[in-house]
Amino acid sequence: MDALDSGADQNPEVTGTPPKLGNTAAGAAAPITPARRAIVVSTVTALVVLLAAEFLYFTFEAPFFFTWDNLLNVLTAAAVIGIIAAPGTMLLIAGQFDLSVGSGVAFCGMVLAVVAQNHGLALGVLAAVAAGAGLGILNGFLVTVIEINALITTLGTLAVFRGLTEVLSSGQVVAVNNFSPIGTARPFLNIPMPVIIFVIIVAIFWFVLRYTTFGRAMYAIGANPLAARLVGIRSKRLIFIGFVLSGLCVSLGGLINSSQLGSASPNTALGLELSVVTAIVLGGTSLTGGRGTILGTVIGLMVISVLNNGMVLMNIDPFYQDIARGCLLILAVAFDRLSSRFGAQSGRQTA
């Protein structure tokens, strides 16, 4: 890990322990100005209003939409995306991307299926988790040590791991037997296990980003990487950890997906990265880093999931779901750019 700390070791003022950001220049790297606070509040408020409008519209227009079973269906459909979007939000806050998540889910699911057939289910699960961790380690190494741009790195690994999934399966669907509980069990109040896992993962990352030094450091890295490094934040090490966490959540998503389907396919999770990025950006996380919340990502994800579910119940052609998701992504990016300009202008006026 020495290579990951090289930036910190070059500065004589850097200590081995990251400082408390609230009392150092790192805290100033991402100042919570009234303009920044207003942007976050306005984004969340707008999303809540949009989500409420969707609920109101589909309740009247789509049969069976506003029922307990269907609301659980909405959450179940969103669970895998949300599990992966939680670390994805943290990475984007730090100014990094992970676009390899779709092929990672397929690869981890295929590793589970192939290993389980030959060596048992327990070893298959361990192999799938190791595969996800390996994906995260590879992405983190290429980004932080080789210093390849995260967008290019993860686009490359997206193609590599999709190809490895095809090779591993010989292009065939592989059955996964006796592995239904994690994907279909309802252990508490008839709530599906994927939803429970989704809530737990979201709660963990919300706590990490809001209350830990690690989380505050990720905000500082995204807002001003140079200032963060100069005050002792080991940026490369933290970003590396962020990619590993993303890989572990990808493996969890692969396990859940394979459990739900009872099989692993090389075509699993095609386009999943688009859904993840759309939820994160729609939720108010800035593409330039330094701004974003887990709560915003969850609400953005719910906006997308409710829209997809309502369109299905209204028998609208599923291809229109892709059109709607693409439009939401474009609108979210446009809003992010306008918000950044507004924040910069307000910052100059108050300086």
FENPECOR-V583109 format. One record per residue. PHI is phi in degrees with one decimal (999 if undefined). PSI is psi in whole degrees, -180 to 180 (none if undefined). OMEGA is omega in radians with two decimals (* if undefined). Layout:
BEGIN
phi & psi & omega
PHI & PSI & OMEGA
PHI & PSI & OMEGA
END
This chain:
BEGIN
phi & psi & omega
999 & 2 & -3.10
-61.6 & -37 & -3.12
-62.6 & -30 & -3.13
-74.2 & -20 & -3.08
-102.2 & 6 & -3.01
-62.0 & -35 & -3.14
-63.7 & -38 & -3.12
-75.5 & -36 & -3.06
-70.4 & -19 & -3.12
-77.1 & -13 & -3.09
-103.7 & 122 & -3.07
-68.1 & -17 & -3.11
-88.2 & -6 & -3.03
-79.9 & 136 & 3.05
-106.5 & 169 & -3.09
-73.7 & -21 & -3.08
-108.6 & 125 & 3.11
-58.4 & 138 & -3.11
-75.5 & 168 & 3.00
-73.4 & 119 & -2.94
-69.3 & -24 & -3.10
-68.2 & -19 & -3.08
-115.4 & 15 & -3.10
-133.2 & 178 & 3.12
-64.3 & -23 & 3.11
-63.5 & -36 & 3.08
-64.5 & -35 & 3.11
-73.3 & -16 & 3.13
-64.7 & -26 & 3.13
-132.3 & 69 & -3.06
-65.5 & 138 & 3.10
-89.8 & 79 & 3.13
-78.8 & 162 & 3.07
-56.7 & -35 & -3.14
-65.9 & -45 & 3.14
-64.2 & -42 & 3.13
-63.7 & -39 & -3.14
-65.6 & -37 & 3.12
-62.8 & -47 & -3.13
-61.9 & -47 & -3.12
-63.1 & -43 & -3.11
-66.8 & -36 & 3.11
-64.8 & -50 & -3.14
-62.4 & -43 & 3.14
-60.9 & -46 & 3.14
-61.7 & -40 & 3.13
-66.3 & -42 & 3.11
-61.8 & -43 & 3.11
-63.2 & -44 & 3.12
-63.5 & -42 & 3.13
-64.3 & -42 & 3.11
-63.1 & -39 & 3.11
-64.5 & -40 & 3.09
-62.1 & -46 & 3.13
-58.9 & -45 & -3.10
-63.6 & -45 & -3.09
-65.9 & -50 & -3.07
-71.8 & -26 & 3.08
-61.8 & -38 & -3.12
-88.6 & -28 & -3.01
-100.0 & -27 & -3.06
-110.3 & 124 & 3.11
-65.6 & 140 & 3.06
68.4 & 11 & -3.12
-66.2 & -53 & -3.03
-89.2 & 65 & 3.05
-128.0 & 156 & -3.10
-60.3 & -44 & -3.13
-62.3 & -41 & -3.11
-71.8 & -36 & 3.09
-63.8 & -36 & 3.04
-65.4 & -36 & 3.08
-62.7 & -40 & 3.11
-60.5 & -47 & -3.12
-67.3 & -38 & 3.14
-64.8 & -42 & 3.13
-65.0 & -29 & -3.11
-88.2 & -11 & -2.95
-60.2 & -52 & -3.09
-62.9 & -43 & 3.11
-61.1 & -43 & -3.12
-67.2 & -38 & 3.11
-60.6 & -39 & -3.13
-81.5 & -31 & -3.12
-71.1 & -24 & -3.13
-61.8 & -56 & 3.05
-68.0 & -27 & 3.09
-63.2 & -37 & 3.07
-63.6 & -44 & 3.13
-61.3 & -42 & 3.13
-65.9 & -43 & -3.13
-67.9 & -34 & 3.03
-58.6 & -35 & 3.10
-84.4 & 5 & 3.10
85.4 & 20 & -3.08
-119.4 & 157 & 3.10
-119.8 & 153 & 2.93
-136.4 & 97 & -3.12
-98.3 & 8 & -3.12
-90.6 & 6 & -2.95
-67.0 & -35 & -3.12
-65.0 & -50 & 3.11
-68.6 & -29 & 3.08
-64.3 & -42 & 3.09
-61.6 & -45 & 3.14
-63.5 & -42 & -3.10
-65.7 & -45 & -3.14
-63.7 & -40 & 3.09
-62.9 & -39 & -3.14
-70.9 & -38 & 3.07
-59.8 & -45 & 3.08
-55.6 & -50 & -3.05
-64.9 & -46 & -3.07
-68.8 & -46 & -3.13
-67.6 & -40 & -3.13
-62.9 & -36 & 3.14
-64.7 & -34 & -3.04
-101.7 & -26 & -3.01
-132.2 & 5 & 3.11
101.5 & 156 & -3.03
-66.8 & -41 & -3.09
-60.7 & -46 & 3.12
-67.6 & -32 & 3.09
-63.8 & -42 & 3.11
-63.9 & -45 & 3.13
-62.4 & -40 & 3.13
-65.8 & -38 & 3.13
-66.3 & -43 & 3.10
-63.4 & -41 & 3.10
-64.0 & -37 & 3.12
-64.4 & -42 & 3.10
-64.6 & -43 & 3.09
-62.4 & -40 & 3.12
-62.6 & -40 & 3.07
-60.6 & -45 & 3.13
-64.0 & -41 & 3.12
-63.5 & -43 & 3.13
-62.3 & -48 & 3.11
-59.8 & -46 & -3.12
-62.8 & -40 & 3.13
-64.1 & -47 & -3.11
-64.6 & -36 & -3.10
-79.0 & -44 & -3.00
-94.0 & -30 & -3.11
-97.9 & -54 & 3.10
-75.4 & -23 & 3.08
65.6 & 44 & 2.98
-87.3 & 141 & 3.13
-53.0 & 136 & -3.06
-61.6 & -35 & 3.14
-63.7 & -47 & 3.14
-68.3 & -42 & -3.13
-57.7 & -51 & -3.04
-76.7 & -25 & 2.97
-65.6 & -40 & 3.10
-65.8 & -46 & -3.14
-70.1 & -26 & 3.03
-58.4 & -48 & 3.14
-68.8 & -41 & -3.11
-61.0 & -48 & -3.05
-76.8 & -25 & 3.00
-67.5 & -41 & 3.09
-65.7 & -41 & 3.10
-62.7 & -35 & 3.10
-64.6 & -42 & 3.09
-63.3 & -43 & -3.13
-64.6 & -44 & -3.09
-62.9 & -34 & -3.07
-100.3 & -4 & -3.03
56.0 & 31 & 3.10
76.3 & 11 & -3.06
-110.1 & 157 & 3.00
-78.0 & 134 & -3.11
-115.2 & 128 & -3.09
-73.4 & 147 & 3.02
-121.3 & 110 & -3.05
-99.0 & 147 & 3.03
58.5 & 39 & -3.13
-133.6 & 39 & -3.08
-85.9 & -26 & -3.00
-55.8 & -44 & -3.05
-67.1 & -23 & -3.11
-103.9 & -23 & -3.02
-127.9 & -13 & -3.11
-64.8 & 152 & 3.10
-129.9 & 79 & -2.96
-79.9 & -16 & -3.01
-141.9 & 118 & 3.11
52.5 & 32 & 3.13
63.4 & 21 & 3.13
-88.6 & 130 & -3.12
-62.0 & 146 & -3.14
-56.7 & -41 & 3.11
-58.1 & -35 & 3.13
-68.0 & -42 & 3.11
-62.0 & -44 & 3.11
-63.4 & -42 & 3.10
-56.7 & -47 & -3.13
-63.3 & -42 & -3.14
-64.0 & -46 & -3.14
-62.9 & -44 & 3.13
-61.4 & -44 & 3.14
-62.0 & -41 & -3.14
-63.4 & -49 & -3.10
-70.6 & -33 & 3.05
-60.8 & -45 & 3.14
-64.8 & -43 & -3.11
-61.8 & -47 & -3.10
-70.0 & -31 & -3.03
-90.8 & -33 & -2.93
-124.0 & 0 & -3.10
-114.7 & 158 & 3.07
-61.7 & -38 & 3.10
-57.4 & -48 & -3.12
-63.8 & -45 & 3.14
-64.8 & -34 & 3.11
-65.5 & -37 & 3.12
-63.7 & -39 & 3.06
-62.5 & -44 & -3.11
-64.1 & -41 & 3.13
-62.1 & -43 & -3.13
-69.7 & -35 & -3.10
-75.4 & -42 & -3.10
-156.0 & 88 & -3.07
-57.8 & -39 & -3.10
-66.5 & -46 & 3.13
-63.3 & -38 & 3.13
-62.3 & -43 & -3.14
-66.9 & -39 & -3.07
-67.0 & -26 & 3.13
-94.4 & 8 & 2.99
106.1 & 3 & 3.10
-77.1 & 123 & 3.14
-81.3 & 82 & -2.96
-58.6 & -45 & -3.08
-63.8 & -41 & 3.13
-63.5 & -44 & -3.11
-68.3 & -40 & 3.09
-64.8 & -40 & 3.08
-57.9 & -47 & 3.11
-61.0 & -40 & 3.12
-59.7 & -41 & 3.11
-68.0 & -37 & 3.11
-64.7 & -43 & 3.09
-61.6 & -39 & 3.09
-62.6 & -43 & 3.12
-63.0 & -39 & 3.11
-65.7 & -40 & 3.10
-68.9 & -32 & 3.04
-62.9 & -42 & 3.11
-63.2 & -39 & 3.09
-63.1 & -42 & 3.08
-62.1 & -39 & 3.11
-65.0 & -40 & 3.11
-63.9 & -46 & -3.13
-63.3 & -45 & -3.11
-62.0 & -44 & 3.13
-66.2 & -36 & 3.11
-65.7 & -41 & -3.14
-66.8 & -40 & -3.07
-86.2 & -22 & -3.06
72.9 & 17 & -3.13
-164.2 & 170 & 3.05
-125.8 & 134 & -3.10
-124.9 & 145 & 3.07
-66.3 & -14 & 3.13
-99.4 & 9 & 3.14
-65.4 & 144 & 2.99
62.2 & 29 & 3.03
-64.4 & 128 & -3.14
80.6 & 4 & -3.14
-60.2 & -36 & -3.13
-60.9 & -33 & 3.11
-66.1 & -42 & 3.11
-64.2 & -40 & -3.14
-64.9 & -49 & -3.12
-63.5 & -40 & 3.13
-61.3 & -45 & 3.13
-62.2 & -42 & -3.10
-66.6 & -49 & -3.08
-71.5 & -40 & 3.08
-60.6 & -32 & 3.14
-76.4 & 0 & 3.02
103.2 & 3 & 3.09
-74.2 & 129 & -3.07
-75.3 & 139 & 3.09
-67.9 & -20 & 3.13
-92.6 & -2 & 3.10
88.5 & 167 & 3.06
87.5 & -7 & -3.11
-145.6 & 137 & 3.10
154.1 & 161 & 3.13
-143.0 & 152 & 3.04
-65.6 & -39 & 3.12
-58.6 & -44 & 3.12
-61.4 & -41 & 3.11
-62.3 & -43 & 3.14
-62.4 & -44 & 3.14
-66.1 & -42 & 3.08
-59.7 & -41 & 3.09
-63.4 & -41 & 3.13
-65.8 & -36 & 3.08
-59.5 & -45 & -3.14
-67.6 & -45 & -3.08
-66.4 & -42 & 3.10
-64.2 & -41 & 3.11
-61.7 & -46 & 3.13
-62.3 & -45 & -3.12
-64.3 & -44 & -3.14
-63.5 & -39 & 3.13
-66.2 & -36 & 3.09
-64.9 & -45 & -3.13
-65.1 & -26 & 3.11
-90.5 & 8 & 3.11
58.6 & 37 & 3.06
-84.6 & 139 & -3.11
-50.2 & 128 & -3.09
-60.4 & -22 & 3.11
-63.6 & -27 & 3.12
-69.7 & -21 & 3.06
-63.5 & -41 & 3.09
-64.4 & -40 & 3.11
-62.6 & -45 & -3.13
-64.2 & -42 & -3.14
-64.7 & -41 & 3.10
-64.1 & -42 & 3.11
-63.8 & -40 & 3.11
-62.1 & -40 & 3.13
-64.3 & -44 & 3.13
-62.5 & -45 & 3.13
-63.0 & -39 & -3.14
-65.4 & -43 & 3.12
-66.1 & -41 & 3.11
-61.5 & -42 & 3.12
-65.7 & -37 & 3.11
-62.0 & -44 & -3.14
-65.6 & -43 & 3.12
-64.1 & -39 & 3.12
-64.6 & -41 & 3.13
-63.5 & -41 & 3.12
-65.3 & -43 & 3.14
-62.8 & -42 & 3.14
-64.6 & -40 & 3.13
-66.2 & -43 & 3.13
-65.4 & -41 & 3.12
-66.2 & -36 & 3.12
-63.9 & -40 & 3.12
-67.1 & -36 & -3.13
-69.8 & -33 & -3.11
-88.5 & -12 & -3.11
-70.4 & none & *
END
